[in-house]
C-alpha cells in the first residue's frame, strides 16, 4: 500500500488524542513515551510508532471502525507455531478517541528491514534469495488448517462454505455498476463475471490459514535476507492457497511473483496453475475495484483495474481446455 493523497485525507478525518495514546502505552508497557509518530498507511487502522523512554520501540494499532481484532491473536499464534515469524502482541486494550471507545493492539517492532524499501537496492541474486524465502515462509503458513472459510462468528461457528461461495458470487455480480464506474469496458465486465463460477476461490473445502494482505510493505527480512517478520494480520482468514497466491500476484511484479511461487514449491511455468491463479485474481479484483470506487480512491481503482486486466490477458493467453 503506497502512501497517497487519498490516504492522507482519509487519516486526517480520524485520530485518537495523543494523551489517550500515551496513557494506553503506560497501561500496557509500564513505560513513558519519548516520541510518538503516526504512520499513514492502510484503510482500517490508525497506526503509531512509539519510542519508549526505555529506548524500546513498539507499535500501536487502533481500529478505525470500532470492531475488535477478530481473533487476530489466534491467527498470529497459529502462524508462529508453524515457524512463521510474527510480531509479539504486548497487550490488547481500548482507547477513547474520535468516534468513541475503540480497540487497540500494542505490538513489538518487527526486526530487520522492510522488503518494500530493500527490494530496489538488491542485486538479482539477493532479490531472489529474499523472495524465495518468502515463498518458503508462506508454505509453512499454509500448512495451518482452519475449521472453515473466512472467520468464525461471535459464537465460534464458521460460515457454511457452500453458502459462503454462493453469497460471494452473488455479491460480486451485484458490483457490476462499480466496474462500469472504474472504466472497464462492457466486454471486460462480461468476461470477468463469466469467470466467477470457474474461479477456485473462495474454496468449499481444504481451508488453510491465509495472511490476506501479503505485500512488500508487510514483509521484513534480516541481514541474511531471510524473512524476519510478517506483519499486519488484520486481513487474516481461512481460505485457499490459490486465493493467497492470487493476491500476491497483485502486490508483486510478475518476475518477483514467479520466484515466490518457486519458493512455495510450485512450478511458475505450470499453465494450469497460472490459469487457476488468474481466475482467482479476476474474481478477487471485482470486490477490490468496487471497494475503491465506493470510497472514491482513484489510485486504488487504477491499481486494481490494471491487475484485473493482466489476469484477463493471462486467461486469453492460456484459455485451458
Order of alpha helices (4+ residues) and beta strands (2+ residues): alpha-alpha-beta-beta-beta-alpha-beta-beta-beta-alpha-alpha-beta-beta-alpha-alpha-alpha-beta-beta-beta-beta-alpha-alpha-alpha-alpha
